[in-house]
Amino acid sequence: MNRWKRRGESVGFVPTMGALHEGHLALIRRARKENSRVVVSIFVNPAQFGPGEDYRRYPRPFRRDAGWCRQAKVDLLFYPAAEKMYPADYRTEVHLRDWENIWCGRFRPGHFAGVATVVAKLLNIVSPHRAYFGEKDFQQLVIIKKMVADLNFPVEIIAVKTVRESSGLAMSSRNIYLNKAERRAAEKLYPELKKIRADLLTGRLKPTGLPGRLKSRLKQLPEFEKINWKLDYAAVVNNENLSTVKKIAGRGNARILVALWIGSTRLIDNLLV
Amino acid sequence: MNRWKRRGESVGFVPTMGALHEGHLALIRRARKENSRVVVSIFVNPAQFGPGEDYRRYPRPFRRDAGWCRQAKVDLLFYPAAEKMYPADYRTEVHLRDWENIWCGRFRPGHFAGVATVVAKLLNIVSPHRAYFGEKDFQQLVIIKKMVADLNFPVEIIAVKTVRESSGLAMSSRNIYLNKAERRAAEKLYPELKKIRADLLTGRLKPTGLPGRLKSRLKQLPEFEKINWKLDYAAVVNNENLSTVKKIAGRGNARILVALWIGSTRLIDNLLV
């Protein structure tokens, strides 16, 4: 990577946990367009999974992923072993005061410190000019942007819009966990969020009314009658700093964040208001 | 800095809090010898001072420091404002599990996280090939080496031996706080540590006996009768990982660490066994 930089080439970096889908490919294509070299990492980062979470069962279709990277003209695929990234005496953690404990952080203690730490490591290893992250993991995106600014990493963080299936379901490596009935329910989330956004913008719904409204709507849907589901949280937050928004002040400043369990799968989604 | 690197020049970096003394100059000279470019930073880092500590009174003889840097052929002197390094919405912290809470960390909560964080920032800003740290702040040195390894910073950390006055007193920006009687007492510490080292090597003194031995020796010295003093801790630790050493296994594996209050000044010193 350093040889490329010394030759004056630009390096774009797409960190992933593998199990690539169209969302990742959108990141890779964007990196391909904006840089002369593209590096993709595949690393299922144990530090960002909690004790009861899906670290072990997280999908690892490495050969398929590598083939996709080759097709997408990735110059370098970095797939370190966990023991190399976190040797036995590993002890350094990057924390983001408060932000790591709100929204998804409340339900996944240690998750965002694990994310921030591995991204710091990967940025130092790859030292790219630009790094690409999806808006689907919105709190992660905000936290990484903040870490990069706070710690002065010499890299530009580029956010790429969420890629959705035709149903509106946000692409996620975890969607494969869903059975048919669960998938049908999951597909209803995005249309509901769009209706909620419309009502927030007209003022018919107040931001504080979001969780109640979403829950009562989902309860009425036949697709949600057939499955187990639970809303971890739903909130309208400031698009820059994740703080709770009490009043919508025009378009483009707030964002709906949702984390919803469908069966034993935790899905997240978000939508700019 | 990046322009230098692109031209193939090597960059050596000496981070300091200013109030430069011969110890800093030894770091700068070493950097000067090993690199084509030398960067020095002067930043009294608020994040590494506790509430009751000497952040405000810490000496800031900037013009004198800048003159010394010029004389020492420093290519670039970086002296950022605290508000630039830590804007109001700053929130990222680098922590080193356990190590930040032992030895000096027990007495200075938050200190080593503050050190690790500012060094991470400075390494990203300067992006040097080599960074130079004094052995005098030994726990700091071990922690920074660990952070650099754990977070994969592309930099070589170079340790430089403690510079001492002719009396043996380790050079420190805080020595100017000492009045005459306090300085005379402080000058006795190093000779005592050398005697203790000899006794550790012959086996006459066990590592666990160190604090008791040091306290009883200092009590007997007339220089210590005239001043207020307090031993924060004294310990024999593993030279690589700071763990307590119970038995000396030959030369070069262990280190005596001491933190001693002389009046209202906290001095630290250390000695390879």
Interface residues (C-beta under 8 A of the other chain):
Chain A: N2 K5 R6 G8 D89 Y90 R91 T92 E93 V94 H95 L96 R97 D98 W99 A116 T117 A120 K121 N124 I125 S127 K146 M147 D150 L151 N152 F153 P154 N241
Chain B: N2 K5 R6 G8 D89 Y90 R91 T92 E93 V94 H95 L96 R97 D98 W99 A116 T117 A120 K121 N124 I125 S127 K146 M147 D150 L151 N152 F153 P154 N241
